Amino acid sequence: MSDSRQFKPEPAQILLVEDNPGDVRLTEEAFKQGRIENDLHVVSDGNEALEFLYQRGEYEDAPRPDLILLDLNLPRKDGEDVLEELKGDSELRSIPVIVLTSSRAEEDVVRSYELHANAYLTKPVDPDDFIETVRAFEKFWFSVVRLPPEGEGQ
């Protein structure tokens, strides 16, 4: 007879691509307060994001993310370029991407969806609202939405 208490689901693997240390701290805090066990991996620019996703260099042992939180305004390679590259890759395109940015520009919203972002969220200015926004999409993406298994959608 097996003991069902031994089964423990794997933590959700989340990649946060964000160069603002304050926003990183708020996102980390929101996920700590959330109900979904997760491993939050943080990179600070678009090049690092691609290195992580392709498991190159220092990220050769990086896990495949279950969800990517992507800022648009990044150094070295911006979020639109990262989004375009990963959604154009048959191995990566099934990973949901939420654009989480301070930009309220209509053209950024339109362009993000044209590049197949799964959602576009504008970062609230108030820290408590920011944390609540992160917790709300955490609950939605990991409690409501059914995500494809790794390797599907190729």
Buried (B, 14 or more C-beta within 10 A) or exposed (E): EEEEEEEEEEEBBBBBBBBBEEBBEBBBBBBEEBEBEBBBBBBBBBBBBBBBBBEEEEBEEBBBBBBBBBBBBBEEBBBBBBBBBBBEBEBBEBBBBBBBBBBEEEEBBEBBEEBEBBBBBBBBEEBEEBBEBBBEBBEEBBEEEEBEEEEEEE
